[in-house]
């Protein structure tokens, strides 16, 4: 199994460090970097085993027939990872197409 992401997601993950730091969620950029790195590592290593559900039609703008999984990082924040599953040369590929958190996505789920 392979977990990968579209380029826009990789860019978002990289920018998320700055966003979290500038909005005051973390006092130190290094702490924001660790949080984001831990989040992405968790997604990469556990997404295939995570419980996932079909994504609501609202998310079809990111890709058709997607699924989503929830990654809870703390008491207040859960991250929603939207992805497609493909089989390529007999290997299952999980392609991450969108990531959001409960503060921005909960009303759509």
Buried (B, 14 or more C-beta within 10 A) or exposed (E): EEBEBBEEBEEBBEEBBEEBBEEEEBEEEEBBBEBBEEBBEBBBEEBBEBEBEEBEEEBEEBBEEBBBBBBEEEEEBBBBBBBBBEEEEEEEBBBBBBBBBBEEBEEEB
